[in-house]
Amino acid sequence: MTATQATIRLYADSGITVEPFIRLTRSTHIHCCTYDDQAPILSLDDEHVRVSLTVPDTHQVTGQDVEQGRRLAEAVARYVAELEKRAATGKDAAGADEAA
């Protein structure tokens, strides 16, 4: 199994790109912190890679922020549905039986 990792790419013409890749395990911490006076923060922490999600202006949530949140929730729902389907059929990502 490949561990959680992050890649930093430097491009001569377009700057820096950071690509975190988190493998969800029992040691992965997933939190949603809510506050009375600002937008929530969703965080995923695993080993040396940490990702936090929030809106551009944490003191003013817009309709566009809500729409992006819905898009995120829909993508997570599709992700979970695919995991459930694969777990129910006993197949790993390559399609081989887990018992093999």
C-alpha positions as CSV (number, residue, x, y, z in Angstrom):
1,M,0.0,0.0,0.0
2,T,1.3,3.4,-0.9
3,A,1.4,5.8,2.1
4,T,-0.1,9.3,2.3
5,Q,2.1,11.7,0.4
6,A,2.4,15.2,-1.0
7,T,4.2,16.3,-4.1
8,I,5.4,19.9,-4.7
9,R,5.9,20.7,-8.3
10,L,7.8,23.8,-9.5
11,Y,7.0,25.1,-13.0
12,A,9.1,27.6,-14.8
13,D,6.1,29.4,-16.3
14,S,3.2,28.8,-13.9
15,G,4.5,28.7,-10.4
16,I,4.1,26.0,-7.7
17,T,1.6,23.2,-7.4
18,V,1.0,21.2,-4.2
19,E,-0.6,17.8,-4.7
20,P,-1.6,16.1,-1.5
21,F,-2.7,12.5,-1.7
22,I,-4.3,11.1,1.4
23,R,-4.9,7.3,1.8
24,L,-7.8,7.1,4.3
25,T,-6.9,4.7,7.1
26,R,-8.0,4.3,10.7
27,S,-5.3,6.8,11.7
28,T,-6.7,9.5,9.3
29,H,-8.4,12.3,11.3
30,I,-11.4,13.9,9.6
31,H,-13.0,16.8,11.4
32,C,-15.5,19.5,10.7
33,C,-15.1,22.4,13.1
34,T,-18.0,24.8,13.4
35,Y,-18.0,28.2,14.9
36,D,-20.6,30.8,16.0
37,D,-18.9,33.7,14.2
38,Q,-17.3,32.2,11.0
39,A,-17.7,29.5,8.4
40,P,-16.9,25.9,9.2
41,I,-13.5,24.3,8.5
42,L,-13.2,20.7,7.2
43,S,-9.9,19.1,7.8
44,L,-8.2,15.8,6.8
45,D,-5.0,15.0,8.7
46,D,-2.9,11.9,8.0
47,E,0.8,11.4,8.8
48,H,2.6,14.5,7.4
49,V,-0.2,15.7,5.1
50,R,-2.9,18.0,6.3
51,V,-5.7,19.5,4.1
52,S,-8.2,22.1,5.3
53,L,-11.2,23.4,3.4
54,T,-13.2,26.5,4.1
55,V,-14.6,29.4,2.1
56,P,-12.6,32.4,0.8
57,D,-14.1,34.9,3.3
58,T,-14.7,33.0,6.6
59,H,-16.9,35.8,7.9
60,Q,-19.3,36.0,5.0
61,V,-20.7,32.8,3.4
62,T,-22.2,33.3,0.0
63,G,-24.6,31.3,-2.2
64,Q,-21.6,30.3,-4.3
65,D,-19.9,28.9,-1.2
66,V,-23.0,26.8,-0.5
67,E,-23.0,25.5,-4.0
68,Q,-19.4,24.5,-3.8
69,G,-20.1,22.7,-0.5
70,R,-23.0,20.8,-2.2
71,R,-20.7,19.8,-5.1
72,L,-18.2,18.5,-2.5
73,A,-20.9,16.6,-0.7
74,E,-22.1,15.0,-4.0
75,A,-18.6,13.9,-4.9
76,V,-18.1,12.4,-1.4
77,A,-21.5,10.6,-1.7
78,R,-20.4,9.1,-5.1
79,Y,-17.0,8.1,-3.6
80,V,-18.8,6.3,-0.6
81,A,-21.3,4.6,-3.0
82,E,-18.4,3.2,-5.1
83,L,-16.6,2.0,-1.9
84,E,-19.8,0.4,-0.7
85,K,-20.3,-1.3,-4.1
86,R,-16.8,-2.7,-4.1
87,A,-16.9,-3.8,-0.5
88,A,-20.2,-5.6,-1.1
89,T,-18.8,-7.5,-4.1
90,G,-15.6,-8.4,-2.3
91,K,-13.5,-6.9,-5.1
92,D,-10.5,-4.7,-4.7
93,A,-9.6,-1.8,-7.0
94,A,-8.0,-4.1,-9.6
95,G,-11.1,-6.4,-9.7
96,A,-9.4,-9.4,-8.0
97,D,-11.0,-11.3,-5.2
98,E,-9.8,-10.2,-1.8
99,A,-9.3,-13.8,-0.7
100,A,-6.9,-14.4,-3.6
